[in-house]
């Protein structure tokens, strides 16, 4: 049987809530009216066809719908699982004497300098902090002169549970917002660091990199920030194929609640485990708290977050490889195979995939030891070792004629006598325009960019804790290379809390690499998709 823990943060007994129609409700009603009007137009057009005449297929028209609220879910602190009697809910102990978890959030203003109404709150609870109030009606007038951007910022906020960043639409445009949670501990079994970009909920998520073998702990955390119950089903993939696990279907996650599933109870002893999370009802956010303990020596902790859905091409950037000779001495010892960099590939379909893998570093393409073409069995997870690759930062590009999911493991630490840390980076979508990229408050922070195919130009603009949008800078990246930009501690005397990132040219990919001076700590953050403008959806009719 699996074990779980539930959280209903922010609920108060004896309190009755009443639903009052608000701006978002009105937006939904308007959306429905727009869609019905579009549907009526299509029906009218269809009724004009003369029976028996030939017709040609028409593309489904795009209908603009009102912009909606943006919600991103942020993981809570890493917690150590305590042993409990069989059949009871698991309990979580305090992380350590030195563990700390903090959150940075950025909400971008409109061109007129108005920050959308936004707040940070425990999932389902009262606000931790208000970032910006509802703007006055006359403050939302479109800018007539030069755009004046600024940001609403939360810097270094301590958090103790799952939280949510919400922002309201402004000028009928989706709000641009982002947040990042960072955890660090200098002692205890969860020694190391973990960080994750707060994620927008979805109904179909893929997580690659879990491990439930001896000394490894993988806890899947599901969060439902919506007002609709979510019924979640899990698909599990291991090295030998898909895993049929009783208890992996029909997992209820109530509105405004979180639920933790111990993956070792569903799929024990799996050195390679990928999880597909499908939600029927409310969309959910998901992350896996992955940790390693080799005897009494901590082996790292990380938050595994969803990556790109299976596709015939996947790109990962931000992979860090240590000195291969020193690493070989460490990983030759028993229990240290997963202390080496590696790529994991999951093929969910019924056909094997022949995958071609290329690595691109600072000086161009690097050959993989043993070639770069492998076969991945259908329904299974295959690990590709990256040992022997010269030390450096890399972008991984993999392609096949069969869809697959992918993630890469980076590690820090070269001595079995000291703690080692791990970081997983999933495949991500290419960069577009105006990504909000928050960064943690401390450490060695680097923006990593990769251009696997052709030349591209990356523009990056700092955002400081006082809400100022700084001067933009740009870096030109040659095709087939990876580069990074060092994040300064401050700009103009105010700490840097994030960036606006845009790409132009051939496809480019980005990540944030986090290191800590004097330690082996490492974390890698993906770059969230950019906010859209006015959303458009296709309208089709059928019966």
N, C-alpha and C positions, 0 to 999 in steps of 0.2 A: 504493500500500500504506500501511496505517497503521503507526505506530510505537508501541512500548509499553515500559514499564519495570516490572519485577517486584520485589517485596520479600518476603523470607521472614524477617522480623525474629524474633529470639529462638530460631531453630533451631540445634541443636548437632550436628555430624556425629558419628556413632558412638554416639549415645545412643538406646537402645530404650525406648519408653514402654509401660507396661502399663495397661490400663483397669481401674479398680477401681470397682465400683458405689458411688455416693455418694448424698447426699440428693436431688440433682436426678434421678438415675436412678430412685430409689425413687418420686419424685413422678410421673415419667412412667408407671411401672408402675401406680401408683394411678389415674392419669388413665385409662389404658386399661381398668382394671377397672371404673371408674365408668361409662365409656361403654358397655362391653359389657353391664353390668347394665341400663343404660337401654334398650339395643337389645333385650335379651331381654324386657323388659317390653312394649315396643312389639310385638314378634313375638307374644307371648302374647295381647295384646289383639286383634291382627289375626286370630288363629286362631279367635277366638270369633264372628266374623261368619258369619252363615248365607249360603251361596252363593245368589246371585240376589236378595238383599235390597239395597235402596238404602242408600248410606252417604253421610255428609256429610264434607267435608274438615276435618281437624283441624290446628291450628297445631302446628308442631314444638316439643316441650317443650324447655325450657332446662335444661341439666345443669351443675351447678357442678363445676369442675375445680380442682385445687390450683394455687396461685399459683406462678409460675416466676421464674427469675433475670431481672433487668433488665440489658441491655447497651446501651450507647450508644457509638458510634464517633466519635472526634474527629480532624479533619484534622491532618496534619502541617504543617510550615512551607511557605510559598510558596517555590518554587524556580524559578530561571531555566533554561530549556531551552537546552542547548548544541547546536550543529550537529554532526552525526555523519554518516559515510558512509551512503549509501542501503543499506537492507537490514539495518542493525544496530540494536540497541536504543539509544534516546536516552539521553543522560546529563544530569544536572542539576548546575549549578554552584552554589556558595554564593550566598546571596541578595544580600548586600552586607556592607560593614564594620559597619553599624549594625543590621542586621536582628535581631530578637528575637521569639521566639514563646513565649507562656506560657499556662497553663491554670488555670482556677478550677473547682472541683467542689464540689457540695453533695449530701449524702445525708441525708434527713429521718428522724428517729427515729420509733418508735411512740409511742402516747399515754403509755406508761409510761417514756418517755425512753431507750429502748434503740435504738441505731443499728444497722441491719442490717449483717452482714458485707459488706464492700465494699473495693474496691481499684482503683487505676489501674495499667495495664500497657501496654507496647508490644504491638501486635497480634501475638498468638501467642507472646509472650515472657514473661520474668519480671517481677514487679511493679516498677513505678516507686516506688510507695508504697502502704502499706496504710492505708486510711481508718479501718476499724473491724474488729476480729477477730470470730470467731464468738462470739456471746454465750453465756453460761452458760445451762443449761436453766432454772434458777430465775429468770433475769433477764427471761424473756419472758412472765411472767405478766401478764395484762391489768390495766390500771390500774383501781383501785377508787375513786380520788378524782378530783381535778381533773387533767386531762391536763397533762403536763409535756413539752412538745416541746423538742428541741434538734436539733443537726445535726452530722454529721461533715463536715469542711471541708478542702479542699486549696486553698491560695491562692498564686498566683504561681509555680506549678511550671513550670520551663523544660522544653520538649519539643523533640525533634529528629526525630520520626517520627510516623506514625499511632499512636494509642493508643486504649485502650478502657476505659470506666468500667463496672464490673460491681458489682451489688448483689444480695444474696440475699433471698428473701422472708422475712417475719417475721410471726408470728401468722396464717399463711396469707393474707397480703395482699401485693399487688404492692408492691415498694419504690418510694418516691418519690425520684428522684435526677435530677440534671442537671449538665451541665458545658458550658463555653464555652472555645474556643480563640481567641486574638487574636494577630495578626501585625502588626508595624510596622517600617518601614525609612525612614530619612531620606535615603538615597542609593541609587544603582543604578537599573537599569531597572525594578525592582519597588518603586520608591518609593511609599509610601502605606500604607494599613492594610487589613487584611481580618480578619474575625471570623466565626465560625460556631458555632451551638449544636451540641453533639454529638448525633448522631441515632441513633434506633433503626433497625436494619436492616429492610428490607422486600423483597418480591418483585416489586413494581411501583411504580416511582418516576418522577416527572416533574420535569424541570429546564428552566426557561425563561430565556433571556437570553444564551446563548452567541454568540460572534462569531469567525469565522475569516477575516475580510477582511485586507487588507494591514496589517501593524503590530499585528494582534490575535492573541493566543495563547489557545487554550482547551484545557485538559488535563482530561479526565474521569478521576477517581480512583475506583476500585472497591475496596471492602474487604469481606472475608468473615470475620467474627469467629466463625463457627460451626465445628463439627467436621465439617460436610458440604460436599463440593465444590459450587460454584455454577457453572452454565453460563448466561452472560449473553448476551442478545440486545438490540440497540439499534434503536430506531425513530427516524429523524432527520427533522425537519420544517424546511423553509426557506421563504423568501418566495414561491417559485414552486411549492411543493408538497412532497410527501413525497420524500425522497432515498433512492434505492436504492444502498447503498454496499457493495461487496464487502468482506468482512472484518468486518462489523458483527454477525455472528451466531456463536453457539457459542463465545463468549469464556470460557475456563475461568479461574476464580478459586479457587485452592485454599484449604483450611481455614487460617485464621490468616494469610492473606497479603493483599497489596494489589497492584493492577495499574493502571497509568496508560495511558490511550489518548489520543493526540494527535488531537483532533477535526478539525484541519486536514487530516490525512491521509485521513479518511473523507469529509469534506464541505468542501473548500477554497473560499475566496472567499465564504462566506456571512455577510452582515451581520446576519442574524437566523437563529438556529438554536435549536430546541428538541429535547430528547433524552428519549426514554422508555427507561427501563432496566427490563428484565424478567429475573428470575432464576428458573431452573429448578433446584431443589435448595435449598442454603443461602440464607437471606436475605442481602442485601448492603446496605452503606451506599454512598452516591455523592455526590460534590460535584465541581464544575467550578472549577478555578483559572483565572479570566479576567483577562487583563492587556492593557494598551494601551500602545503606544510610537509616538509621532508623530515620526518622524525620530529626533532625539536626546532628545526631551522625554518623560518618563514621563507616561502618561495615566491611570494608576490600576490598582489590583489589587483583586480581590474573590474570595470563595468563594461560588459560586452553589450553593445547597442545594435539595433537593426541596421542592416546594410541594404544595398540595391537588390531588388527582386531578381530571381534567376533570369539570365539573358545570355546571348551568345558571345558577348564581350563584357569583361569586367576590368575596372581599373582601380588600383589602391595606391595611395601615396602616403608619405610619412613613415615608411618602414625604415627602422634603424638597425644596422648590422654592426656588431662589435668585431674586434680583432679575431680573425678566424683561427689563428694558431692557439691563442690563449683560450678561446672558446672550446676547441677540440679537447683540451685537457680537462675541462669541466664536464662536458657532456659525455665523456667516456665512462664516468662513474655511474653506478646503479641509481636509478630514479631521477636522473638529470637530463633525460632525452628531451623533455619539454622546456629546458632552459636555453634552447637554441632557436634561432629565427626559423620560421617555416610559413608556408602557404597552405591553407586548407581549402579544398574544393568540394562542393556538394552538388550532385546531379540528382534532381528529384524525379526525373522522368523514367521511362522504361527502356531507353536506349543509352548505351555507353557513349561517353564523350571523349573524343581525342582533343586534348587541350594544348595549345601552343602558348608558352609562357616567355615573356621578355622582361628583363630588368633594365631600368634606366637610372643612372646615377649622375653625378655632377659632370663627368667627362663623357657621357654617352652610354651606349648600350653595353651591358655586362652579360657574358655568357653564364648560364646556370651550370653548375657541376652536373655532369651526366646528361647534358643536352638541354632541352627545354620543351620537349614534346612528351606528354604522358597520356595514358588512358585511365579514365575514371569510370568505374563500374556504375551502372544505373542504380539509383536509389541508395547510394552510399557516400561516405566521406573519405576522401584521400588526402593525405598530408604529403607535401613536397618539401623536402629539407632544403634550406638555403645556406647550410654550412659550407664553408669554403668560399663564399662570396666576399670580396674585399670589404673592409669596414667603410661605412658611409651611409648616406641617406639615399633612399631609392623610391622609385615609382614602379609598381608591378602592373603590367598589362597582359591579360590572358584572353584568348579567343578560342572558340570552338564552333562546330556546326550544331551543337546541342546546348540548350540552356543550362546554366549552372550558377550557383552562388559561391561567393568567395570572401575570405578574410585572411589577413596576415598577422603573424605573431612576432612582436619585437621583445627583446629581453635586455636587462641590464644587470651586470654583476658577473665576475669571472672567478670567484673563489667559493668553494663549498663551505668554507668556515664563516661566511657572511651571508646576510640576507640577499635574495635576488628578487627583482621585480619583473613583472610581465605587463604587456600592453597589446591589446588587439585593435586592429584598424580594419573596418569592413570596406567592401567595395562601395563606391559612392558615385553620384551623378556628376557630370561635367559642370564646371563653373559657368555661371551666367553673369547677370548684372546685379549689383548692389546687394550682395549677401551681407547680413549682419553676423559678424563673427566675434562673439564675446570671448575673452581670455581670462583665466584665473588671475588672482591678484599678485601672486608671488612666483618665484622660480625662474629658470631659464626657459623663456617662451619663444618659440620659433614658428613663423608661418612658412609652411612647406608647400611648394608648388611643383607640379610635374606636367610636362608636355610630351606625351609619348609619340606623337605623330609629326606635328609641324610647329612652326614658330608661333608664339603667342605673347601678348602683352598683358601683364597683371597690374591693375591699379589698386592700391591699398591706402586707406585713409584712416588715421587713428581717431578713436573716440576716448575722451578722458573722463575722469570721475566727476568733473564739474559740468558734464553734458556738452562740452565743446567738441565740434567736429573740426579736426585739424586740417592741415594742408595735405593734399594727396601726393603720393609718390608712385612711381611705376618701375617695374622690372621687366625687361625683355628676355624671354626664355627661348633658347634654341630648341628645335624639335629633337626629341629623343633624349632629353636631359631632365634633371631634377635640381632645384635650387631652394634656398630658404632665406627668409628675412628675419633678422633678430628683432624681437619686440623690446623696445626700451622700457626702463622702469617708469618714466614719466615724459610728458611733453608739455613744455611751458610751466613746469612745476606741479602739474596735476597727474596722478597715476593713470596709466593707460589701462582701460578696461575692455577694449574691443576695437574692431576694425570694420570698415565698409570695404568689401572686396568685389572687384569686377574683372572680367576677363574678356579680351577681344582677340580674334584670330582663330587659329586652329584649336581643337579641344584641349582644355587644361583642367587640372584637378588640384584640390587643395586639402590641407589638413593642418592641425595645430599640434606641434610636438612640445611636450612639457617635460622638463628635466629639473632636478634639484641639485644645486652645487653641493659637493661633498657627500652625496648619497648615491644609491643606485636606483632611485625612484624614476619611473617613466610612465607617462600617460600620453595617449594619442586621441585627439578629438576630430570628428568629422565636421565638415562644413555643411550646415543645413541649407536646404533649397532657398532661393530668394523668394521674397513675397511677390505675389502676382499683382497685377493692376485690377481692372474690373474683370471678374471671372465670367467666362462664357462656357456654356455646355451645349452639346448637340441634342436636338430633340428629334426623336423618331416615333413613329406610330406602328402598331402591330396588333395582332390578335391571335 
